[in-house]
Amino acid sequence: MQTFYNPTAKKGRLSLSINQDLLDRLEPYKQQLNFSAQAEQLLARMLEELESRAWAERNADALATHGVDIADTGLAGAEFDRI
């Protein structure tokens, strides 16, 4: 996974409330897991998804216009049948 944040930045603290049944079931595996690292990876994926959606929303008009332009004129290079 490509990181788009500074993985060497100072660590912050976060308090979570987790379903007790889930925690109980994870108990036998806690020596095999790095909960902080797993949470960090999950939060990074969530952030990437949120930022991607925000970008798409900000650029929706331009993307729609570009789609219309392609529909009207075709893809660049299509005349060479290499796409």
N, C-alpha and C positions, 0 to 999 in steps of 0.2 A: 504494500500500500504506500503510495506517495504521500509524504507528510507536507501539509501546506500551512503548518504552524511551527513554531520553534520548539522542538522536542527537548532542548537543553534549558529551556526557560525554568525559572524558579517554580517549584510546585506549590499549589494552593490547597486549601482544605475544603472539603465538601461533605456535608452531613446528609445521609440518605436513610430513608425508611424502606426496608425491604421485607417482603412477605416472609413471615417466620417459617412457614413450611418449606419454602425455597431455601432459606438459610440452613435449616436443619438437614435437608437433603444434600446440601453442598458441604456440610461439615466434614465428612470423611475425605473429601478431596481438597481441603483448604491448603494442605502442604504442597499440592501440585499446581495451585493457581496463584497468580498474582492479581488480586482483585483490583488494585489501583491501575495496573497496566491494562487490564481488560476493560475497565470503565473508561480509561483514557481513549482507548481505541474505539469503543462504542460512541463516545461523545464526539470524537473526531469524524466518524462516519456520519453521525447525525448532523453535525455542523456543515459538512460538505454537502449533504443533501439539502439542507435548508438554504445554504448560499446558492446552490444550483437552481433551486426553485425561485428564489428571489431574483436571480439574474434573468431567468426565463420570463418572469413576470415583468421586469423592467424593460426587457427587449422584445416583448410580445408583438408590438406594432411593427418593428423593423423586421422581425422574423416572418410575420404574415406578409408584409410587402415583398420581401425577398422570395417567398414561396409563390406569390402571384407573378413576379417577374420571371421566375423559372418556368412556370406554367405557360406564360405567354411566349417566351423566347427559347425555351429549352435549356438544357445544361450546356455550359461552355465545353467545347470539344466533342459534343455529341455527333457533329458532322463527320468526325473521324472514326466514329464507332469504337472508341477505345475506353469508354466509361462503362 
